Amino acid sequence: MDEVLGNILFSFFIAGILILGVSLYFYYHFLIRRAFIEMARKLGYRYYYRSYAIPQRFSFLSQHRRGRGRYAFNILVGQEEGGSHMLFDYTFSTGLGAEKKWHYSSFSAMRHGKTCSFLRIYPRSMLEVLGDIVGYDEAIFEDSPFTHRYAVYATDDSFAQEMVTQPLVDYLMRHPGMSLEVEPYWVALGASERLIPEEIPRRLRQVEKVRAMLPL
């Protein structure tokens, strides 16, 4: 009898631990979501929790369409003097079962409103996740610490040579891990970590600063 009672109490204890864990998980995500909403309100931006359309909307995500379950989340959309801005987290999964792995990144995008060729600048360490860069040729630059750290892809080599100015090279070298996407109407900076609400103003300043470096 004592053994049966002990097993019942132990089962209740395990169930309580599981319920507490699930509750803390949802409460944590509630706090994160509220922080994004408050930051959006402070900036005068609109906040959207999730979007399955964004991976199809932006050409600069074409190289990031790997795996399954692709969607954007923690999306902030707003307007500044320089043009429209959008920030969001992005995720997809690779593998199945026990080998399934979720990959996360984040982007700060700014509409520049000009027609231009396509330019992709990726840290070489990122190429392991991106795989082959389909539809682009790697632009050839003089051997340097920059070319060892970054790979530059473009649909037009002369456009790449024009865009990759020394100020841009210096900026990217000071921000290892940052990727840059330039295409008609939009420029975007990517990072391999998720957005942090308190750092959103800094992410906005970064994309505005890089946009100012581009001779578009």
GUKERO-995322 format. One record per residue (C-alpha): residue number from 1; residue in one letter; x negated, y negated, z. Coordinates in steps of 0.001 Angstrom, whole numbers, plus 500000, padded with zeros to 6 digits. Example, Ala and Ser with C-alpha at 12.3 -4.5 7.8 and 13.67 -1.06 7.14 Angstrom:
(node 1, "a", (487700, 504500, 507800))
(node 2, "s", (486330, 501060, 507140))
END
This chain:
(node 1, "m", (500000, 500000, 500000))
(node 2, "d", (497202, 497624, 500928))
(node 3, "e", (495413, 498472, 497677))
(node 4, "v", (498538, 497763, 495602))
(node 5, "l", (499072, 494459, 497399))
(node 6, "g", (495434, 493547, 496878))
(node 7, "n", (495708, 494259, 493133))
(node 8, "i", (498842, 492109, 492904))
(node 9, "l", (497188, 489223, 494726))
(node 10, "f", (494100, 489546, 492542))
(node 11, "s", (496293, 489468, 489415))
(node 12, "f", (497989, 486281, 490679))
(node 13, "f", (494559, 484784, 491360))
(node 14, "i", (493333, 485535, 487812))
(node 15, "a", (496562, 484177, 486339))
(node 16, "g", (496179, 481006, 488409))
(node 17, "i", (492608, 480537, 487173))
(node 18, "l", (493743, 480962, 483560))
(node 19, "i", (496603, 478495, 483990))
(node 20, "l", (494262, 475986, 485619))
(node 21, "g", (491738, 476379, 482796))
(node 22, "v", (494379, 475853, 480111))
(node 23, "s", (495792, 472858, 481982))
(node 24, "l", (492354, 471247, 482295))
(node 25, "y", (491687, 471873, 478590))
(node 26, "f", (494878, 470095, 477506))
(node 27, "y", (494371, 467315, 480054))
(node 28, "y", (490841, 466708, 478770))
(node 29, "h", (492097, 466404, 475184))
(node 30, "f", (494894, 464135, 476372))
(node 31, "l", (492309, 461804, 477940))
(node 32, "i", (490167, 461825, 474785))
(node 33, "r", (493165, 461063, 472602))
(node 34, "r", (494237, 458235, 474911))
(node 35, "a", (490723, 456747, 474731))
(node 36, "f", (490924, 456699, 470932))
(node 37, "i", (494375, 455107, 471041))
(node 38, "e", (493149, 452406, 473424))
(node 39, "m", (490107, 451691, 471234))
(node 40, "a", (492334, 451477, 468145))
(node 41, "r", (494622, 449035, 469953))
(node 42, "k", (491629, 446943, 471041))
(node 43, "l", (490366, 446714, 467452))
(node 44, "g", (493804, 446166, 465960))
(node 45, "y", (493549, 449472, 464074))
(node 46, "r", (496094, 452236, 463522))
(node 47, "y", (495431, 455661, 465044))
(node 48, "y", (496398, 459041, 463572))
(node 49, "y", (495757, 462290, 465356))
(node 50, "r", (495253, 464653, 462389))
(node 51, "s", (495304, 464708, 458580))
(node 52, "y", (494956, 467580, 456118))
(node 53, "a", (495118, 465124, 453187))
(node 54, "i", (491914, 463178, 453902))
(node 55, "p", (489594, 466041, 452792))
(node 56, "q", (491283, 465839, 449383))
(node 57, "r", (491569, 462065, 449258))
(node 58, "f", (487913, 461074, 449449))
(node 59, "s", (485424, 462145, 446808))
(node 60, "f", (482599, 461742, 449326))
(node 61, "l", (483927, 464807, 451153))
(node 62, "s", (483565, 466975, 448052))
(node 63, "q", (480230, 468306, 449278))
(node 64, "h", (481695, 468984, 452723))
(node 65, "r", (484552, 471216, 451544))
(node 66, "r", (483015, 474404, 452830))
(node 67, "g", (484765, 477166, 454720))
(node 68, "r", (488360, 477137, 455912))
(node 69, "g", (490738, 475050, 457968))
(node 70, "r", (489452, 471684, 456734))
(node 71, "y", (491044, 468642, 458308))
(node 72, "a", (490289, 465180, 459682))
(node 73, "f", (491279, 464055, 463177))
(node 74, "n", (490880, 461094, 465520))
(node 75, "i", (491499, 458812, 462545))
(node 76, "l", (491296, 455032, 462883))
(node 77, "v", (492357, 452784, 460004))
(node 78, "g", (491984, 449029, 459999))
(node 79, "q", (491124, 445870, 458155))
(node 80, "e", (488103, 443616, 458605))
(node 81, "e", (486894, 440555, 456715))
(node 82, "g", (484754, 442730, 454478))
(node 83, "g", (487577, 445116, 453568))
(node 84, "s", (489404, 448227, 454715))
(node 85, "h", (487728, 450529, 457225))
(node 86, "m", (488383, 454121, 458184))
(node 87, "l", (486706, 456293, 460812))
(node 88, "f", (487450, 459949, 461457))
(node 89, "d", (486169, 463266, 462698))
(node 90, "y", (486031, 466138, 460222))
(node 91, "t", (485890, 469888, 460774))
(node 92, "f", (485913, 473209, 458956))
(node 93, "s", (485125, 476800, 459887))
(node 94, "t", (482883, 479454, 458381))
(node 95, "g", (482766, 483175, 459044))
(node 96, "l", (485452, 485476, 460356))
(node 97, "g", (486209, 487157, 463675))
(node 98, "a", (483310, 487145, 466105))
(node 99, "e", (481142, 485328, 463534))
(node 100, "k", (483599, 482461, 463068))
(node 101, "k", (481985, 479083, 463664))
(node 102, "w", (483446, 475576, 463599))
(node 103, "h", (481379, 472745, 462103))
(node 104, "y", (481972, 469115, 463104))
(node 105, "s", (480931, 465776, 461672))
(node 106, "s", (482240, 462209, 461626))
(node 107, "f", (482424, 459416, 459071))
(node 108, "s", (482734, 455662, 459075))
(node 109, "a", (483937, 454442, 455688))
(node 110, "m", (484313, 450959, 454238))
(node 111, "r", (486026, 449941, 451025))
(node 112, "h", (483713, 447825, 448868))
(node 113, "g", (486163, 447575, 445966))
(node 114, "k", (483616, 447901, 443140))
(node 115, "t", (483333, 450455, 440362))
(node 116, "c", (479976, 452226, 440405))
(node 117, "s", (478258, 455572, 439967))
(node 118, "f", (478046, 458201, 442700))
(node 119, "l", (475174, 458381, 445181))
(node 120, "r", (474655, 460906, 448004))
(node 121, "i", (471816, 460688, 450537))
(node 122, "y", (471582, 463620, 452932))
(node 123, "p", (469080, 464587, 455616))
(node 124, "r", (467339, 467678, 454301))
(node 125, "s", (468286, 469479, 457511))
(node 126, "m", (471946, 469039, 456502))
(node 127, "l", (471480, 470939, 453249))
(node 128, "e", (471614, 474252, 455112))
(node 129, "v", (475285, 473556, 455862))
(node 130, "l", (476174, 471774, 452616))
(node 131, "g", (474569, 474332, 450320))
(node 132, "d", (474108, 473421, 446655))
(node 133, "i", (474981, 469810, 445795))
(node 134, "v", (477281, 470511, 442872))
(node 135, "g", (477570, 467975, 440046))
(node 136, "y", (474532, 465863, 440997))
(node 137, "d", (470836, 465795, 440162))
(node 138, "e", (468254, 465018, 442797))
(node 139, "a", (466772, 461606, 442097))
(node 140, "i", (462988, 461497, 441874))
(node 141, "f", (461170, 459057, 444147))
(node 142, "e", (457533, 458628, 445049))
(node 143, "d", (456389, 461104, 447698))
(node 144, "s", (456841, 459501, 451114))
(node 145, "p", (458067, 460232, 454668))
(node 146, "f", (461527, 459211, 453428))
(node 147, "t", (461621, 461832, 450660))
(node 148, "h", (460420, 464461, 453124))
(node 149, "r", (463329, 463674, 455449))
(node 150, "y", (466069, 462775, 452948))
(node 151, "a", (467331, 464132, 449633))
(node 152, "v", (468901, 461643, 447214))
(node 153, "y", (471464, 462873, 444696))
(node 154, "a", (473139, 460818, 441992))
(node 155, "t", (475118, 461039, 438771))
(node 156, "d", (472858, 458309, 437382))
(node 157, "d", (469175, 458236, 438307))
(node 158, "s", (468819, 454539, 437484))
(node 159, "f", (471694, 453754, 439842))
(node 160, "a", (469933, 455662, 442623))
(node 161, "q", (466698, 453766, 441982))
(node 162, "e", (468609, 450483, 442194))
(node 163, "m", (470531, 451326, 445378))
(node 164, "v", (467704, 452848, 447436))
(node 165, "t", (466037, 449618, 448457))
(node 166, "q", (463276, 449322, 451039))
(node 167, "p", (465614, 447842, 453701))
(node 168, "l", (467932, 450851, 453230))
(node 169, "v", (465014, 453289, 453449))
(node 170, "d", (463785, 451620, 456642))
(node 171, "y", (467284, 451715, 458155))
(node 172, "l", (467840, 455408, 457402))
(node 173, "m", (464418, 456287, 458759))
(node 174, "r", (465400, 454608, 462027))
(node 175, "h", (468611, 456650, 462102))
(node 176, "p", (467598, 460267, 461423))
(node 177, "g", (470539, 462563, 460806))
(node 178, "m", (472688, 459890, 459171))
(node 179, "s", (474037, 460566, 455676))
(node 180, "l", (475149, 457978, 453126))
(node 181, "e", (477846, 458291, 450456))
(node 182, "v", (478351, 455626, 447775))
(node 183, "e", (481086, 455931, 445173))
(node 184, "p", (483653, 453801, 443365))
(node 185, "y", (485448, 451587, 445904))
(node 186, "w", (484017, 453246, 449057))
(node 187, "v", (480789, 453576, 451024))
(node 188, "a", (480577, 455932, 454002))
(node 189, "l", (478082, 456910, 456684))
(node 190, "g", (478201, 460417, 458103))
(node 191, "a", (476864, 461913, 461318))
(node 192, "s", (476647, 465515, 462490))
(node 193, "e", (478401, 464779, 465788))
(node 194, "r", (481956, 463830, 466647))
(node 195, "l", (483122, 460268, 467257))
(node 196, "i", (482851, 458823, 470748))
(node 197, "p", (485532, 456183, 471390))
(node 198, "e", (483132, 453771, 473091))
(node 199, "e", (480721, 453932, 470133))
(node 200, "i", (483280, 453156, 467418))
(node 201, "p", (482374, 449422, 467277))
(node 202, "r", (478756, 450436, 466727))
(node 203, "r", (479755, 452831, 463934))
(node 204, "l", (481702, 449999, 462312))
(node 205, "r", (478714, 447664, 462486))
(node 206, "q", (476484, 450335, 460962))
(node 207, "v", (478572, 450827, 457838))
(node 208, "e", (478959, 447054, 457423))
(node 209, "k", (475194, 446597, 457755))
(node 210, "v", (474448, 449313, 455185))
(node 211, "r", (477069, 447905, 452816))
(node 212, "a", (475259, 444561, 452964))
(node 213, "m", (472026, 446300, 451931))
(node 214, "l", (473548, 447800, 448795))
(node 215, "p", (473248, 445634, 445663))
(node 216, "l", (476805, 446318, 444516))
END
